[in-house]
Amino acid sequence: MRIIACIKAAPDDADIVVGADRALDLSRAAWKVGSYDLNAIEAARRLADQAGGEVVGLTLGGEELANSKLRKDALSRGLDALVIVPGSADADSFQTASALASAIGGLGGYDLVVLGAGSSDRYAQQVGNQLGALLGVPTLNGVNSIAVESDHVRVERLLEDAEQVIDVALPAVVSVTSGINVPRIAGMRDILAAGKKPVTEASAPMPAASTRLVSLLAPEQVDRRRTVVEGDPAETAAQLATFLKSL
């Protein structure tokens, strides 16, 4: 079984500085594998171990992907190989999906493509669905469980008031939730082995942007009111109820 795990590098949000004008300063932010993408790698690795096969990581990005530490981090989490598609990390969802679809077409076949719920930076949650449409294969998002069943996979999706179980023919594209698993923490042996795994580049055409970024600002910060409710339980409950109704 050949599984492709699509991942994206994103700035570490702990290093992002918010200016007085709410603008985001990413100049000091280290790049890392997106947290939702780690769920995709883990899900792909477990399926490959269950059914037998390999997991190929596929990512689109620019110079941030030249970081050997970032590459080793991805490879040490369960990938057997990593394929990098040169491009902009700021590409919109359709540009990203188009480039990934083209690159997948050149990888020589696959059984399953696994993505996280969304990227850690934009979290648009669109690439998986668009990628599946471009590849022309069954596509599901919000997947909370996957199991290999002979010539297909059985997936579970948590809906608002029900659990949906679907048998999906292969090849297919699925986007998994962050609740599907707990990503493994790489040990020293995994990190050392990651340095010996193949990393290749695959060029892929990218269409013109279909969206335009108007602004990117942090949410407005509202000062706390520091309202203190005092009195006996009945009085404080009444004051609290009145305060909440006024919001």
Secondary structure, DSSP 8 states (H G I E B T S, - for coil): -EEEEEE-EEE-GGG-EE-TTSBEE-TT--EEE-HHHHHHHHHHHHHHHHH--EEEEEEEESGGGG-HHHHHHHHHTT-SEEEEEE--TT--HHHHHHHHHHHHHTTT--SEEEE-SS-SSS----HHHHHHHHHTS-EEEEEEEEEEETTEEEEEEE-SS-EEEEEEESSEEEEE-TTS-------HHHHHHHTTS-EEE--------S------B-------------SSHHHHHHHHHHHHHH-
